[in-house]
């Protein structure tokens, strides 16, 4: 269960970063959980090195931060990971790593 008295919301995964940033902009605290020990764990640990985004970067950016202009139209795995790490750093989002979500309930 996702329970944290410090946060109004609890989010999981790379979209959790985006929701946390948007919530922060509304004055809400959020908790971002990550099963593994890093941001973008699936991209870092479970994909092949030659992987690229299959959609153009203009459709894959998270709120309030575009991909760097020098990235190609279809960023590589390493570039996407770099982008997500930079996103978390820019907005001071600090996921709780090594945490498995078993159930999330709406209250």
C-alpha positions as CSV (number, residue, x, y, z in Angstrom):
1,X,0.0,0.0,0.0
2,X,1.2,3.5,-0.7
3,X,1.0,5.4,2.5
4,X,3.0,8.5,3.4
5,X,1.8,11.2,5.8
6,X,4.2,13.7,4.2
7,X,2.5,13.5,0.8
8,X,-1.0,14.2,-0.5
9,X,-0.3,12.0,-3.6
10,X,1.7,8.9,-4.4
11,X,3.1,8.2,-7.9
12,X,5.0,5.4,-9.5
13,X,7.3,5.4,-12.6
14,X,8.5,8.0,-15.1
15,X,5.1,9.5,-15.5
16,X,5.1,9.8,-11.7
17,X,7.9,12.4,-12.2
18,X,5.6,14.4,-14.4
19,X,2.6,14.2,-12.0
20,X,4.8,15.1,-9.1
21,X,6.1,18.2,-10.9
22,X,2.5,19.2,-11.8
23,X,1.3,18.6,-8.3
24,X,4.2,20.6,-6.8
25,X,3.1,23.5,-9.0
26,X,-0.4,23.3,-7.4
27,X,1.2,23.3,-3.9
28,X,0.7,19.5,-3.3
29,X,3.3,17.2,-2.0
30,X,3.9,13.9,-3.8
31,X,5.7,10.7,-3.1
32,X,7.4,9.1,-6.1
33,X,8.1,5.4,-5.7
34,X,10.6,3.4,-7.7
35,X,11.0,-0.4,-7.5
36,X,14.7,-0.3,-8.4
37,X,17.6,1.8,-7.3
38,X,17.5,4.4,-10.1
39,X,15.4,6.7,-12.2
40,X,14.3,5.1,-15.5
41,X,15.1,1.7,-14.2
42,X,13.3,-0.2,-17.0
43,X,15.2,1.8,-19.6
44,X,18.5,1.4,-17.8
45,X,18.2,-2.2,-16.7
46,X,15.8,-4.0,-19.0
47,X,16.4,-2.6,-22.5
48,X,19.0,-3.2,-25.2
49,X,21.6,-0.5,-25.7
50,X,20.5,0.3,-29.3
51,X,16.9,1.2,-28.3
52,X,15.6,4.5,-29.4
53,X,12.2,6.2,-28.7
54,X,9.7,5.1,-31.3
55,X,7.9,8.4,-31.3
56,X,9.4,11.8,-32.0
57,X,10.8,13.6,-29.0
58,X,8.2,16.4,-29.4
59,X,5.5,13.9,-28.3
60,X,7.5,12.4,-25.5
61,X,8.7,15.3,-23.4
62,X,7.4,15.7,-19.8
63,X,5.6,18.9,-18.6
64,X,7.7,22.1,-18.3
65,X,10.9,20.7,-19.8
66,X,11.4,19.8,-23.5
67,X,14.1,17.5,-24.7
68,X,17.4,19.3,-25.4
69,X,17.5,20.8,-28.9
70,X,20.7,18.9,-29.8
71,X,19.0,15.6,-29.2
72,X,17.9,13.8,-32.4
73,X,14.2,13.5,-33.3
74,X,14.3,10.0,-31.9
75,X,16.5,10.0,-28.8
76,X,18.6,7.0,-27.9
77,X,18.1,5.0,-24.7
78,X,21.0,6.9,-23.1
79,X,19.6,10.2,-24.0
80,X,16.2,9.4,-22.7
81,X,17.6,8.2,-19.4
82,X,19.7,11.4,-19.2
83,X,16.6,13.5,-19.9
84,X,14.6,11.8,-17.1
85,X,17.5,12.2,-14.6
86,X,17.8,15.9,-15.6
87,X,14.1,16.3,-15.2
88,X,14.1,14.9,-11.6
89,X,17.1,17.0,-10.7
90,X,15.7,20.3,-12.2
91,X,12.4,19.9,-10.2
92,X,14.0,18.5,-7.1
93,X,12.0,15.2,-7.3
94,X,13.6,12.6,-5.1
95,X,12.0,9.2,-5.6
96,X,12.0,6.6,-2.9
97,X,14.0,3.8,-4.4
98,X,13.9,0.1,-3.8
99,X,10.2,0.3,-2.9
100,X,7.6,-2.0,-4.3
101,X,4.0,-0.9,-4.6
102,X,1.6,-3.6,-3.6
103,X,-1.7,-1.7,-3.7
104,X,-2.7,1.9,-4.2
105,X,-6.1,2.9,-2.9
106,X,-8.1,6.1,-3.4
107,X,-9.3,7.6,-0.1
